[in-house]
Each structure stands twice: as structure tokens, then as C-alpha cells.
Amino acid sequence: MIPSRLRAISWHIGMVGAVMTFYLIYIALNQWTITLPSYDLTMGIDEATPLRPGWIIVYAGIFMAASMPGFVVGHRSLLKRTAIAYVLVEAIAFVTFVLFPVKMTLRPESIPIDSFFSWGVMLCYSLDQPSTCFPSLHVATSIMGALIVNKVDPKLGQPLLVLAILISASTMLVKQHFFADVIGGLILAGAVYRGVFGSIDIEQIPKAERCLPRWISNLWIGVNLAALAAMYGLYRSGWMP
């Protein structure tokens, strides 16, 4: 018989894996929707916002911010709601990408690669088509992740909320999203979070059961920093996107 602790860990990994697998649909949509007739949501604020390659470091923080609930939330019912929230955010965004395709028209085809930051921007451009823009999943998933973590662990959640806000700004500063995409992502995350978590009285769940041990989230932060260091190593090796 499988020990209860091992079953709990297996279930936890399964839930996180299911959400990540569902997100893979984004890759296919990103490649397909670029071929569709698209809308241009350019506003004055978008034209006035300069390209700032240095913000690509903040932009890359999405991988840690969006996934952090999977390394923080410990209570089974909260984790189940977390999975539901992410799937809802992604499903709504996926449908919108098809019905209302938006193309980022202000993104340059290329920029001179003269630093690690500009290298990172070109890597981003090479991996991600300037489509699937509205609403911004970068914004929606980072804000969603921060709100959920803040629900169970404010000491970690509050800094994560600051990071999510900076990530939202970075989407415009690296010319991946319009201002309207950012607002759409914020509204989507807020609405889904309120619908899924709004009725929960967190005080009814013992503090010891709300979160996984802190070393797990610390380890995940370390993994993300190591990945960033690996990218820098790739840049220093001379590899070009």
C-alpha cells in the first residue's frame, strides 16, 4: 500500500502537471493565430512606450511567478481550486485568441544584439510569434499566481504581487503586448480569482496545512535563478537565437 504522504505528493505533482500540459495548447495557438486576420489595439500609450531590452529579465520572471502556487499551496482543496483557476484563465484566453486575434504590430522584426538583454529579447521573439496577445496570459497567469500565493502565504505573496505588476509592465517594455492586452489580463485574472477563491475563508484551514514547506518554494526560486544563469552562459558561449 502506498504511504499517504507519497500519495499526497503524487497527487500534487499530477495536478501541477495537468495544468502545465493544458498550457501547451498555447504553443499551437501561437503558431496558428498568426495566420488569421488580426486586430490592431495600438493606443497612444503603446506608441509612447519605448523598447527597453533590460526589462526582458523581469519578463522572464513569468515562469517563476505563474508556477509558484504549485510549489506553495499545500492543502488539497486549495490546490484543486488553483488548478481550476488556471485552466479557466487559459481556456478563456484560448477562445479569445481564436475569436478575437490580435497581432502586436509595434514589435520590431529584430534588434541589434549588443548585450545579454538584447540577446534575451531576440530569443523571446524567435520563440514567440507576435500573436495570441489579448488578453495577455503573461499578465493573467503572473497576477493569478501572486493572488493565490498571497491567499495562503502573504509573506511570500506580497513580494510576488510586486513582481507580477513589474512583469505586467515588462510586457509593454519589450514590445510583446499592448496596453489593452495588459488590462485584459488583469481583468481576467481578477475575475477568475474572485469566482474561484472569493468564497473561501482561509482562516478555516489550519496554517500548517495551507502551505508546503518553505524550502520547496525556495528551491524553485533557486531553480529559476539557475536557469537564468544558464541562459547567460549560452549567451556568453556565442550562441545566437
Stockholm file with secondary structure:
# STOCKHOLM 1.0

chainA/1-241         MIPSRLRAISWHIGMVGAVMTFYLIYIALNQWTITLPSYDLTMGIDEATPLRPGWIIVYAGIFMAASMPGFVVGHRSLLKRTAIAYVLVEAIAFVTFVLFPVKMTLRPESIPIDSFFSWGVMLCYSLDQPSTCFPSLHVATSIMGALIVNKVDPKLGQPLLVLAILISASTMLVKQHFFADVIGGLILAGAVYRGVFGSIDIEQIPKAERCLPRWISNLWIGVNLAALAAMYGLYRSGWMP
#=GR chainA/1-241 SS CCCHHHHHHHHHHHHHHHHHHHHTHHHHHHHHHTTSCCBCCCCHHHHHSCCCGGGHHHHTTHHHHHHGGGGTBCSHHHHHHHHHHHHHHHHHHHHHHHHSCBCCTTSCSCCCCCSHHHHHHHHHHHHSCSCSCSSCHHHHHHHHHHHHHHHHCHHHHHHHHHHHHHHHHHHHHTTSCCHHHHHHHHHHHHHHHHHHHTTCCGGGSCHHHHBCCHHHHHHHHHHHHHHHHHHHHHHHTTCCC
#=GC SS_cons         CCCHHHHHHHHHHHHHHHHHHHHTHHHHHHHHHTTSCCBCCCCHHHHHSCCCGGGHHHHTTHHHHHHGGGGTBCSHHHHHHHHHHHHHHHHHHHHHHHHSCBCCTTSCSCCCCCSHHHHHHHHHHHHSCSCSCSSCHHHHHHHHHHHHHHHHCHHHHHHHHHHHHHHHHHHHHTTSCCHHHHHHHHHHHHHHHHHHHTTCCGGGSCHHHHBCCHHHHHHHHHHHHHHHHHHHHHHHTTCCC
//
